[in-house]
Amino acid sequence: MKQPRPRPELLMFLFLAPLAAPAAAEEAVAWCDVRTLTIEGQAWKETHLKAPFDRLPAKAEGVVRPPVWNLSRDSAGIAVRFVTDATEIHARWTLTKGGLAMPHMPATGVSGLDLYARDAAGRWRWVAVGQPSEKANTKMLVKGLDSATREYLLYLPLYNGVSAVEVGVPNGVEIRPADPRKPESARPIVFYGTSITHGGCASRPGMVHTAILGRWLDRPVINLGFSGNGTMDSSIADLLVEIDAAVYVIDCLPNMTADMIAERTGPLVKTLRKTRPEVPILLVEDRSYTDSTFLKAHRERNETSRAALKKAFRTLVDEGIPNLHYLEGPAQLGDDGEGTVDGSHPTDLGFQKMADVFTPAVESALKASPVGR
């Protein structure tokens, strides 16, 4: 017996019906461009029109070295603060590069979003991560939240750029910019450094030591880490002085030889001090390679770099340069050798250890100057 053929109109219904649910869900979400919310971690607003989340101003193109300019297009350290009582939060973001991950760093850190919220005691607590699957992503970050009104903090990708970012909440639910920081904590902590400062190799954007420290001290942070290119460039020094910083953290040794350190530390510090006479400057030694127990070359690299920085620091102090601070390297990753993915770049464990060391050093520097307080 022949089976009856389905009617064409029924086939059409079967093909179209599954498509209706996402459309209905999309209509239930109200989208908000994060540029209308509170943006932190971005020192300059004068970016290229099509690159609103760059870390350097448009005028820096052709002034800083090409690799630095290219790396400055990554949105490392830029974060969005907003307030809502939504029970679910969505995100849409468009990446500028197609490579979502690296062999030693997951896509969630390279290209993902990371959501935190203040708890009842005012502490920042992790909520959700936006897992990227392609250049243009639409994801539900979290659902089932209590409907209490609270402040959220959304970190943007570390090693990718974004051309657009939106936060979505259910239709009819309020979402608004977070209030400005109080004057005593509004000036940012400014980090200038290497791939480690840039965020390699955190599993998500909120796990870099710079971000952890920012949450612990409850201050904005500007991340000017440039992978492989944190070399105390004079062109970067000229840009750093434009930032009304609470403290400058200079952490460039992993990308520099002893000779470069001896040559460039003094000019960098003097450039900062000339324009920003009261802002504390924290000079940071390189973290110990976690395989240096067995590799003489790595031990010697740490030793020669640290000796050069320490000598430069003492010379500057002897010359009367005020409000200089110094952070040694050996304790940054602990002493168990377990803090990196490759001997150099921290895992989340390594970044947590770095935050444990950096936070009191930055806090001490902040207390040393009325500008930092």
N, C-alpha and C positions, 0 to 999 in steps of 0.2 A: 504493500500500500504506500503511495507517495505521500510524503509529509507536506502539509500546506506551507506555501511560501509566506514569509512575513510581509505584511503590508508595508509599502514604502514609507508611509507617514509614521509607522511605528518604528522603523529603522532610524528615521530622522530623529525621533524623540529619544531613542536609546543613545544616539551619538551626542546629542546636545545636552541631555539632562545632567551628566556629570560635570559639564562646564558651568552650570548655573551656580553651584555652591560656592566656588571661589569668588565669582563675581559678587554674590550676595555678601560674602564675608568682607570683600574689599570695600563695598559700599558702607559697611558698618564701622569703618575705621576713619577717623579724621586725622589727616597728616599735617605735621607742623615742621617747616623748614627750621633746622637747628640754628640758623643764623638769626632767627628772631628770638632765640632764647639767650642764655648767658654763656658766652664762649670764654674759656680760659686756656692758658698755655700757648697763646699766640701773641707775640710781642708787637707785631705790626699788622695793621689792617690794609695797608697799601699793597695788596697782592694783585697779580694779574686777574682780570675780570673773570676768566674761565678757570681760575685756580684759587678759589676762596679759602682753601685750607692749607696753603703753603706756610712754611715756617719762617722764611725770609721774605723781605719786601721785594716788590718787582724791581726796584732800583738796584738790587744786589746782583741781578743777572748781568754777566759780563764784568763784574767787579770781583766777586769771589771766584775761586777756581771752578772750572766746569764740573768736576765730580761733586764738589760741595753744593753747587747750585742744584744739580740733579737730585741729590739726596735730601735737599731741603724741601723737595716736593712731597716727601713722605710726611704724614700727619702725626708723627710721634709726639706724645705729650699733650696734644690738643684734646680738650675735654669740654663737655656741655653740661651745665647745671640747669635743672628745671624742677618745677613743683607741680604735682598732680595727685589726685586721689583715685586715679584709674586702677581698676582691678586687673587690667592687662596692658602690656606695653609692647608695641611693635616697632620695627625699624626698617627703613629702606636706605640703602647706601650704594653708591656707584663708585667702583674702584678705578684708578687711573692705569693700573698695570694688570696684565692678565695672569702673572705668576702669583698664585695665592699663597704658596708656602715655600719653604726652603728645606734642603735635606736635613738640616739640624734644628729647624724652627717650625712649629706647626702653623697651619693657616689661621687658627684663631688668634695667634699673636701677630703674625705678619699682616693679615688683612681683615681681622674681625673687630667687632665692637665689644665693649666690656661695661656692664651696668652695675653701679653701686647705689645704695640708698642710706640715708641717715636712720639709725634706729631711735628708739625712744630716749636713749641717753645722749643722742647727738653724735654717736660714732658712725663712721662709714663702714658699711657691711656689704659684702658681695651679694648680688642678686642673680645675674644671668650673663651669659656670653652670646654674642651674635656670631654664629658659625657661617662663614662665607662658603658659597658653593660655585659662584661665578662672578664676573665683574659687576653685574647688577643684581643686588640681593634684596629680597623682601622677606623678612622673618618675624615671627612672633618671638619676642625675647622672653616673656614671662606672662603667665595667666594665673588666676586664682589668688591674686594679692588681696590682703585686707584693704578696705576702701578708705583707710586713713590718709589724710593729706600729708605728704612727706616730700623731702627734697631728694632728687636723684642726681647722679654724676655718671655721665656716659663718656668713656674714653674712645677715641678714634684709633684706627690702625697704626701699628708701629713702623712697618717696613713697606707700606703701600700708601699711595695717596688716595684722596677721595675728591670727586668733583661735586657731589651732592650727598647730603645726609638729612633724613627726615625721621622724626619720632611720631609714632601713631598711637592714639588712644581711642577708645570707643566714642562714637558720635555723642555729643552732648556733655562730655566730660571735660572739665577745665584742665588746661595745661598752660603754664605761664613761666616766664623767666624766674630763676632764683634771685633773691635779693643780692645786691652788691655786697662784697666783703666789707667788714668794718675797717675803718681807716688803718687801725693798728696791724691788720693782717692782710691788707690789700696788695702790698708790693710783692712781686713774685720772687721766688728763689730761682735763679738762673743757672742752669747747668750747661757747660760747654765741654764736649768730650768726644768719645769714640763710638764704635759699634756697641759697646756695653751701655753707654749712656743712651744711645739710639734705641736700645731695647733688646738686643740680641743676647740670649735667645729665650725670652719669656714666653710662656704658653698662652698668655692673653695680655692685652695692653695694660691692665691695672696691676700687673705683677712686676713691673720694672721697679728697681729701688727708688728711682726718682718719684714715681707715682705713689709708692707705699709711703715714702717720707712725706709727700704732700698731704696724704690723708692723715697721717699721724700728727703732723703739725698743723693741719687744717689751714693750709696756705696754698695759693696758686703756684704752679711750677711751670717754668718754660724749659723745654728740652731741646737743646741745640747739640745733640749728638749726631755726628756724621760718620757713618761706618767707614773705617779705614782712613779717615781724613780729619781726625781731631789733632791738628798739628800746630796749634797756637798761631794761626795765620794772622797777619796784621789786618787784613781785610775784615776778618771776623771781629777782631778787637775794636775796630772802628764802628762796627754795628752794635756790639755789646754795650758800648757807652750810651747808646740811644735809649736803652731800657732803664726805666726807673726801678731798679732792682733793690730787693732787701739784702741780698747777698749774692756774690758770684762764686760758683763752684767750678774750678778749672781742673778737669780730670782727663788730661790728654796723653799721659805717659805711654799707654799701650801702643800708640801710633808713632812714637818718637824715639830716636836714638839719643844717647847721652849728649852728643855734640849739638843736636837740635835743641835739646832742653836747655843747655848752657847758653845757647845763642838767643833763644826766643822768650824765655820766661821773663827776664827783666823788662824788655820792651812791652810785652803784653800787660804786665802788672802796672807799669808806669803809664801806659795809655789809659787804662781803667782809672787809675788813681788821679790822673790829671783832671778828668771830667767829673768823676764821682769820688770826691775826696773822702767821704765818710762811709761809703758802702764797704762792708767787710768783704775780703777776698779769701777764699779757702783754696789753697793749693793741695792737690791730692796725689799721693803716690799711686803707682799701678798696683792692682791686685796681684797676689802671687799666682803664677801658673800652678795649677793643681797637680801637674806632673813633674814639677821642678825637683821633687824629692829624688827623682831618677835621671833627670835630664840636666846636665851641667850647663848647657847653652841657655836654658830657660832661667836657671838660677842666676847666671851671670847677667842676663838681660835685666832681670829685676834689680840686681845689685847696682849695676852701673847707672841705670835710669834714676834710681832713688838717690844715689850719691850726687848726681848732677842736680836734681831738683832741690835737695837739701842745701847744697852749696849756694844755689841761686837764691833760695829763701833767706839764708843767713846774710848774704850780701845785701839783699834788699832791706832787711831789718837794720843792718849796720848803717845803711844809707839814710835811715830815718823814715822809710816808707811805713805809714801807720796802718793799724787794723788788718794785718796779715795773719792768717791762720794756716795750720798745717795738719794734714791727716796722713798718717803712715799707712803702708799697704798690707803688711803681713796678716793683720786680723780681719781684713775685709771679707774673705771667703771662709773664715774659720781655719782649723788646722787638721781637718779630717780628709781633705782632698775630694769631697763628695759634692762640691757646689757648682760644677760646670758640665756642659755637654761635650766639650772638646778640649778641656784643659785651660781654656781661656774665657769662653763666653758662659755666663751664669745660666743655670736652670732657675726655676722658681725658688728652689731651696737656696741657691747661691744669692739670688737677689734679696731674699728675706734676710740672709746674713749680712749682706751689704747695707741694707736699710738699718739693721741693728747698730752698725758702726757709723754710718753717715749721719743718722738723725741726731745723736748727741753732739756731733761735731758741728753740724749746721746750726743747731739750737744755741750752742755756745757762741758761735759767730754772730748770730742774730742779737744775742743779749749784749754783745760788746759794742754795739753802735745804736744811737737813737734812731738812725735810719732804718735799722732792721727791726726795731720793736713795733 
